[in-house]
Amino acid sequence: MAKTKETAKAKVNITIKPLADRVLVLPAEAETVTKGGIIIPDTAKEKPQKGTIVAAGPGKKDEPVTVKVGDSVLYGKYAGTEISVDGKEYLIMRESDIFAII
């Protein structure tokens, strides 16, 4: 899993800087094959609920942000707002929408 974090850091060069307690997340790819080997068609794929932090704001006045760039996180199914930068899809969300660091 360490390779994924290093790769995400190396590949992403973002000019967006989130404000306050917001973070920019690169969602993980949706699974295309189940553990049993069944191929999942595009129409049946679910939105991933896992991603990597690409950028983080400074936090609120009395509450600094606890996640850092490169952290793999779990977030809510409908959390955040989808944005597209240089042809890549990202989510921008509040830190409170993140459930856990994995």
C-alpha angles and dihedrals in degrees: 000000000000089000090059092054092048092046092049091051093047097046100043119079104170127180093192115104114194117223129230112338097347125119134195113228130194103212118227117248115270113253114259098186129040123228088259092056099256113145113232115218119228092251093058099045117117125220110265116249094200131076149143126263109243099174136000133198123234094256132237124309096268098020118062118199111264099200123077137201111287097028116135109225142184117224139175121287094245098028123133137004121282116235132174122220121178091343095307124113119231137171123226114200145152117270088240089066089065114093102189147348112238 
